[in-house]
Amino acid sequence: MESKDTPNAIPQNTTSNSPIFQAIVNFFTANNWHFTQIEAQSALYLTFPGNNGEYDCYAQAREEQKQFIFYSACPTKVPKPKRRAVAEFISRANYGTIVGNFELDFNDGEIRYKTHSDLKYNFLLAEAIKELVYTNIMMMDRYLPGITSVISGKVSPEEAICAIEPIEILPQPFADPLSNNLTENQLPPTTNQKKKVKSQSSPSISSGTPSAKLPTESDIFCRLTRAEISQFAEIKELQRNKQKTLVQTKLEQLKNGLKNRLGGEEGEAIFEQTDEIFQTHDFDIKQIRFIGRYLELYGLIEFKIEELLTQNSEENNLTTTIEGWQKMKIDIKQRVQQISEYYIYPQQEIDMLVEIEEIRGELMSTKNH
């Protein structure tokens, strides 16, 4: 997370009457980001190495307007003949995005992602800066492969978006979601979701007595992969469009795939229970995407735990490490359950994007050791 530049010491008189700029400087200093101040401006230049590229970033304070703005610039400029195609890609990417947006300069082909905060008062919390900065960079890093593929002419803008956002389900109308009575990790209940019906006759994951506790959504979902949950959502959308023949074909393919991966009896049970959940719930696109992302992390952590268990070591630190991953696995499962039950508001979306990136970072750091 460091740039090639050495941090500049910001003169005290520059920040004494600039509380927003001072908060920005304090944040990046505390988090060991190297930066340089842009001359005669309340703005910083930084670089960030992502998974798909390295990004020039700019953090700007607008004291009079009470605003903090953060930009990340795409490392590739769009050639003039490709700008209309990339503009379509960006329009598709921006649709439904709540936190920030992509911008394309038609004059020189520059693309950047912008996040900003309008402040009621002239102060800015470090947590708010963190959310805007990391969400910004994650979005640029996630969509960069799509941008480059459109520029290369290998795929259409629509195909490039579908590769990044495989499920396009229009969210149902919902009531005004404003609420100030939430705890830190609590999600507000969704208003577009049907009443949950859990049939007593539905098959359980494992054999048990008739009085055994019925599985929750997360019990079922955490047996699926990200691709499989996306396929169930796609089938639900096809059912809405009354494409019966295609629905039956895809359902059969999905069932056979689960039976092959999990074993005949368990695979069929998971298929039937997941199908029932999708018949009794109206998940919106955001819920599906976040469930998929957490399922991906859940699978990686399961693999990590199995990998550690094969080491056959009795060292205390190994036991502690395994316990830590098991706790994280439980936390992810609880998050999946929350997402399946509640509508996701903008603040929770930011929190989860940051959380997902932190878990990925934890997995990457252990992989490199």
C-alpha positions as CSV (number, residue, x, y, z in Angstrom):
1,M,0.0,0.0,0.0
2,E,3.0,2.3,-0.4
3,S,3.8,4.6,-3.2
4,K,7.3,5.2,-4.6
5,D,7.3,8.7,-3.0
6,T,8.5,9.6,0.4
7,P,5.9,11.2,2.5
8,N,6.1,15.0,2.7
9,A,5.9,16.7,6.0
10,I,2.8,19.0,5.7
11,P,3.5,22.4,7.2
12,Q,1.5,23.1,10.3
13,N,0.2,26.4,9.0
14,T,-1.2,24.5,6.0
15,T,-3.5,22.4,8.1
16,S,-4.3,24.5,11.1
17,N,-7.3,26.1,9.3
18,S,-8.1,23.1,7.2
19,P,-9.6,20.4,9.5
20,I,-10.8,18.2,6.7
21,F,-7.4,18.2,5.0
22,Q,-5.7,17.6,8.4
23,A,-8.0,14.6,8.9
24,I,-6.9,13.2,5.5
25,V,-3.3,13.7,6.3
26,N,-3.7,12.0,9.7
27,F,-5.4,9.0,8.2
28,F,-2.9,8.3,5.5
29,T,0.0,8.9,7.9
30,A,-1.5,6.6,10.6
31,N,-2.0,3.9,7.9
32,N,1.6,4.2,6.6
33,W,0.6,5.4,3.1
34,H,3.3,7.3,1.4
35,F,2.0,10.5,-0.2
36,T,2.9,13.9,-1.5
37,Q,1.0,17.1,-1.2
38,I,0.0,18.7,-4.5
39,E,1.5,22.1,-4.6
40,A,-0.8,25.0,-3.4
41,Q,-3.8,22.6,-3.0
42,S,-5.4,20.8,-0.1
43,A,-4.9,17.6,-1.9
44,L,-2.6,14.5,-1.7
45,Y,-1.2,12.3,-4.4
46,L,-0.8,8.6,-3.6
47,T,-0.4,5.3,-5.4
48,F,-2.0,1.9,-4.6
49,P,-1.0,-1.5,-6.0
50,G,-4.2,-3.6,-6.5
51,N,-4.6,-7.1,-7.7
52,N,-5.1,-6.0,-11.4
53,G,-3.0,-2.9,-11.6
54,E,-1.4,0.1,-9.8
55,Y,-3.5,3.2,-9.4
56,D,-2.7,6.8,-9.1
57,C,-4.9,8.2,-6.4
58,Y,-5.9,11.7,-5.3
59,A,-7.4,12.8,-1.9
60,Q,-8.9,16.3,-1.9
61,A,-10.3,18.4,0.8
62,R,-12.8,21.2,-0.1
63,E,-13.1,23.1,3.2
64,E,-15.6,25.7,2.1
65,Q,-17.9,23.1,0.5
66,K,-17.4,20.7,3.5
67,Q,-16.4,17.9,1.1
68,F,-13.9,15.1,1.0
69,I,-13.3,13.6,-2.5
70,F,-11.1,10.6,-3.4
71,Y,-10.2,9.6,-6.9
72,S,-8.5,6.5,-8.3
73,A,-7.3,6.8,-11.9
74,C,-7.4,3.9,-14.4
75,P,-3.8,3.0,-15.5
76,T,-5.0,2.6,-19.1
77,K,-6.3,5.6,-21.1
78,V,-9.0,4.7,-23.6
79,P,-8.1,5.2,-27.3
80,K,-10.5,7.5,-29.1
81,P,-12.1,4.8,-31.3
82,K,-13.0,2.8,-28.2
83,R,-14.4,5.6,-26.0
84,R,-18.1,5.0,-26.9
85,A,-17.8,1.3,-26.2
86,V,-16.1,2.0,-22.9
87,A,-18.7,4.7,-22.1
88,E,-21.4,2.1,-22.4
89,F,-19.4,-0.3,-20.1
90,I,-19.1,2.5,-17.6
91,S,-22.8,3.3,-17.8
92,R,-23.6,-0.3,-17.1
93,A,-21.1,-0.5,-14.2
94,N,-22.5,2.7,-12.6
95,Y,-26.1,1.4,-12.8
96,G,-27.2,0.4,-9.3
97,T,-23.9,1.6,-7.7
98,I,-24.6,3.5,-4.5
99,V,-21.1,4.4,-3.3
100,G,-19.2,6.3,-5.9
101,N,-19.2,6.2,-9.7
102,F,-16.9,5.9,-12.7
103,E,-16.2,8.9,-14.9
104,L,-14.8,9.0,-18.5
105,D,-13.2,12.1,-20.0
106,F,-14.1,12.0,-23.7
107,N,-11.3,14.5,-24.5
108,D,-8.3,12.4,-23.4
109,G,-9.7,9.0,-22.5
110,E,-9.0,9.1,-18.8
111,I,-11.2,7.0,-16.5
112,R,-11.4,7.5,-12.8
113,Y,-13.5,6.3,-9.9
114,K,-14.8,8.9,-7.5
115,T,-16.1,8.6,-4.0
116,H,-16.9,11.6,-1.8
117,S,-18.6,12.7,1.4
118,D,-20.6,15.8,2.0
119,L,-20.1,16.8,5.6
120,K,-22.5,18.6,7.9
121,Y,-19.6,20.0,9.9
122,N,-15.9,20.6,9.1
123,F,-14.6,17.3,10.6
124,L,-14.1,13.9,9.1
125,L,-13.8,10.6,11.0
126,A,-11.0,8.1,10.1
127,E,-13.5,5.3,9.6
128,A,-15.4,7.4,7.0
129,I,-12.2,8.0,5.1
130,K,-11.3,4.3,5.2
131,E,-14.7,3.3,3.8
132,L,-14.5,5.8,0.9
133,V,-10.9,5.1,0.1
134,Y,-11.0,1.3,0.1
135,T,-14.4,1.0,-1.6
136,N,-13.1,3.3,-4.3
137,I,-9.9,1.3,-5.0
138,M,-11.8,-2.1,-4.8
139,M,-14.2,-0.9,-7.4
140,M,-11.5,0.3,-9.8
141,D,-9.5,-2.9,-9.3
142,R,-12.6,-5.1,-9.8
143,Y,-13.7,-3.4,-13.1
144,L,-10.3,-2.8,-14.6
145,P,-10.2,-6.2,-16.4
146,G,-13.5,-5.4,-18.0
147,I,-12.3,-2.0,-19.2
148,T,-9.2,-3.5,-20.8
149,S,-11.2,-6.3,-22.4
150,V,-13.5,-3.7,-24.0
151,I,-10.6,-1.7,-25.2
152,S,-9.0,-4.7,-26.7
153,G,-12.2,-5.5,-28.6
154,K,-12.4,-9.0,-27.3
155,V,-15.8,-8.6,-25.8
156,S,-18.8,-6.3,-26.0
157,P,-19.5,-3.9,-23.1
158,E,-22.4,-6.1,-22.1
159,E,-20.4,-9.2,-22.1
160,A,-17.6,-7.6,-20.1
161,I,-20.1,-6.5,-17.4
162,C,-21.7,-10.0,-17.3
163,A,-18.3,-11.5,-16.6
164,I,-18.0,-9.2,-13.6
165,E,-21.6,-9.1,-12.6
166,P,-23.0,-12.5,-13.7
167,I,-26.5,-12.0,-12.3
168,E,-28.6,-9.1,-13.3
169,I,-31.9,-9.3,-11.3
170,L,-33.9,-6.1,-11.0
171,P,-34.6,-5.4,-7.3
172,Q,-38.2,-5.2,-6.3
173,P,-39.7,-1.9,-5.0
174,F,-39.2,-1.3,-1.3
175,A,-40.3,1.1,1.3
176,D,-38.2,4.0,2.6
177,P,-35.3,2.3,4.4
178,L,-34.3,5.1,6.7
179,S,-33.6,3.9,10.3
180,N,-31.4,5.1,13.1
181,N,-32.0,2.2,15.5
182,L,-29.4,-0.3,14.2
183,T,-26.5,-1.9,16.1
184,E,-23.1,-2.0,14.5
185,N,-23.5,-5.4,12.8
186,Q,-27.3,-5.5,12.4
187,L,-29.0,-5.3,9.1
188,P,-32.5,-3.8,8.7
189,P,-35.2,-6.2,7.6
190,T,-36.0,-6.2,3.9
191,T,-39.5,-5.1,2.9
192,N,-39.5,-6.9,-0.4
193,Q,-39.0,-10.4,0.9
194,K,-41.8,-12.9,1.1
195,K,-42.7,-14.6,4.4
196,K,-40.3,-17.4,4.9
197,V,-41.9,-20.9,4.7
198,K,-39.7,-23.7,5.9
199,S,-41.5,-27.0,5.2
200,Q,-41.3,-29.6,7.9
201,S,-41.0,-32.2,5.1
202,S,-38.0,-30.7,3.4
203,P,-34.9,-32.9,3.5
204,S,-32.2,-32.1,6.0
205,I,-28.5,-31.8,5.2
206,S,-27.6,-34.9,7.3
207,S,-29.7,-37.7,8.7
208,G,-31.4,-37.0,11.9
209,T,-34.5,-37.5,14.0
210,P,-37.8,-35.9,13.0
211,S,-37.3,-33.4,15.9
212,A,-33.9,-32.2,14.6
213,K,-33.5,-28.5,14.1
214,L,-34.4,-27.4,10.6
215,P,-31.5,-25.9,8.6
216,T,-31.3,-22.2,8.2
217,E,-30.6,-20.4,4.9
218,S,-26.9,-20.1,5.8
219,D,-26.7,-23.9,6.6
220,I,-27.8,-24.6,3.1
221,F,-26.0,-21.7,1.3
222,C,-22.6,-22.5,2.9
223,R,-22.7,-25.9,1.1
224,L,-22.8,-24.1,-2.2
225,T,-20.2,-22.3,-4.3
226,R,-20.5,-18.7,-5.5
227,A,-21.2,-20.0,-9.0
228,E,-24.0,-22.3,-7.8
229,I,-25.8,-19.6,-5.8
230,S,-25.6,-17.4,-9.0
231,Q,-27.1,-20.2,-11.0
232,F,-30.1,-20.5,-8.6
233,A,-30.7,-16.7,-8.9
234,E,-30.5,-16.9,-12.7
235,I,-33.1,-19.7,-12.8
236,K,-35.4,-17.6,-10.5
237,E,-35.2,-14.8,-13.0
238,L,-35.9,-17.1,-15.9
239,Q,-39.0,-18.3,-14.0
240,R,-40.2,-14.7,-13.7
241,N,-39.9,-14.5,-17.5
242,K,-41.8,-17.8,-17.9
243,Q,-39.0,-19.5,-19.8
244,K,-40.1,-23.0,-18.6
245,T,-38.1,-25.2,-21.0
246,L,-34.8,-23.3,-20.2
247,V,-35.6,-23.4,-16.5
248,Q,-36.1,-27.1,-16.4
249,T,-32.9,-27.7,-18.4
250,K,-30.8,-25.5,-16.1
251,L,-32.4,-27.0,-12.9
252,E,-31.5,-30.5,-14.0
253,Q,-28.0,-29.4,-14.8
254,L,-27.6,-27.7,-11.5
255,K,-29.0,-30.7,-9.6
256,N,-26.7,-33.1,-11.4
257,G,-23.7,-30.9,-10.7
258,L,-24.5,-30.8,-7.0
259,K,-25.0,-34.5,-6.8
260,N,-21.6,-35.0,-8.5
261,R,-19.8,-32.6,-6.2
262,L,-21.4,-33.4,-2.8
263,G,-22.6,-37.0,-3.4
264,G,-25.9,-38.2,-4.7
265,E,-28.1,-38.0,-1.6
266,E,-26.6,-34.9,0.0
267,G,-26.3,-33.1,-3.3
268,E,-30.0,-33.7,-4.1
269,A,-31.0,-32.6,-0.5
270,I,-29.1,-29.4,-0.9
271,F,-30.5,-28.8,-4.3
272,E,-34.1,-29.2,-3.1
273,Q,-33.7,-27.0,-0.1
274,T,-32.0,-24.2,-2.0
275,D,-34.7,-24.4,-4.7
276,E,-37.3,-24.1,-1.9
277,I,-35.5,-21.1,-0.4
278,F,-35.5,-19.3,-3.8
279,Q,-39.2,-20.1,-4.3
280,T,-40.1,-18.5,-1.0
281,H,-37.7,-15.5,-1.0
282,D,-37.3,-12.6,-3.3
283,F,-33.5,-11.8,-3.1
284,D,-32.4,-8.7,-4.9
285,I,-29.2,-8.5,-6.9
286,K,-27.2,-7.0,-4.1
287,Q,-28.1,-9.8,-1.7
288,I,-27.1,-12.4,-4.3
289,R,-23.7,-10.7,-5.0
290,F,-22.8,-10.4,-1.4
291,I,-23.9,-13.9,-0.5
292,G,-21.7,-15.1,-3.4
293,R,-18.7,-13.2,-2.2
294,Y,-19.0,-14.5,1.3
295,L,-19.4,-18.0,0.1
296,E,-16.2,-17.7,-1.9
297,L,-14.4,-16.6,1.3
298,Y,-16.1,-19.4,3.3
299,G,-14.7,-22.0,0.8
300,L,-11.2,-20.6,0.9
301,I,-11.2,-20.6,4.7
302,E,-12.4,-24.3,4.7
303,F,-9.5,-25.1,2.5
304,K,-7.1,-23.2,4.7
305,I,-8.3,-25.1,7.8
306,E,-8.0,-28.5,6.0
307,E,-4.5,-27.4,4.9
308,L,-3.5,-26.6,8.5
309,L,-5.0,-29.8,9.9
310,T,-2.8,-31.9,7.5
311,Q,0.3,-30.5,9.1
312,N,-0.2,-32.9,12.1
313,S,1.5,-30.5,14.4
314,E,0.7,-30.2,18.1
315,E,2.2,-26.7,18.5
316,N,-0.1,-24.3,20.4
317,N,0.2,-21.6,17.8
318,L,-1.1,-23.9,15.1
319,T,-4.1,-24.8,17.3
320,T,-4.7,-21.1,17.9
321,T,-4.5,-20.3,14.2
322,I,-7.0,-23.0,13.4
323,E,-9.4,-21.8,16.0
324,G,-9.1,-18.3,14.6
325,W,-10.0,-19.4,11.1
326,Q,-12.9,-21.5,12.5
327,K,-14.2,-18.4,14.3
328,M,-14.0,-16.4,11.1
329,K,-15.8,-19.2,9.3
330,I,-18.7,-19.0,11.8
331,D,-18.7,-15.2,11.5
332,I,-19.0,-15.5,7.7
333,K,-21.9,-18.0,8.1
334,Q,-23.7,-15.5,10.4
335,R,-23.2,-12.8,7.8
336,V,-24.6,-14.9,5.1
337,Q,-27.7,-15.5,7.3
338,Q,-28.1,-11.8,7.9
339,I,-27.8,-11.0,4.2
340,S,-30.4,-13.6,3.3
341,E,-32.9,-12.1,5.8
342,Y,-32.4,-8.4,5.5
343,Y,-32.2,-5.6,3.0
344,I,-28.7,-4.1,2.6
345,Y,-28.5,-0.3,3.1
346,P,-25.7,1.8,1.7
347,Q,-23.7,1.9,5.0
348,Q,-23.9,-1.9,5.4
349,E,-22.7,-2.3,1.8
350,I,-19.6,-0.2,2.5
351,D,-19.0,-2.1,5.8
352,M,-19.2,-5.4,4.0
353,L,-17.0,-4.4,1.1
354,V,-14.3,-3.3,3.6
355,E,-14.8,-6.5,5.6
356,I,-14.5,-8.7,2.5
357,E,-11.3,-7.0,1.5
358,E,-9.8,-7.4,5.0
359,I,-10.6,-11.1,5.0
360,R,-9.1,-11.5,1.5
361,G,-6.0,-9.7,2.8
362,E,-5.8,-12.0,5.7
363,L,-6.0,-15.0,3.4
364,M,-3.4,-13.6,1.1
365,S,-1.0,-12.8,3.9
366,T,-1.1,-16.4,5.2
367,K,-0.6,-17.7,1.6
368,N,2.6,-15.7,1.3
369,H,4.1,-17.0,4.5
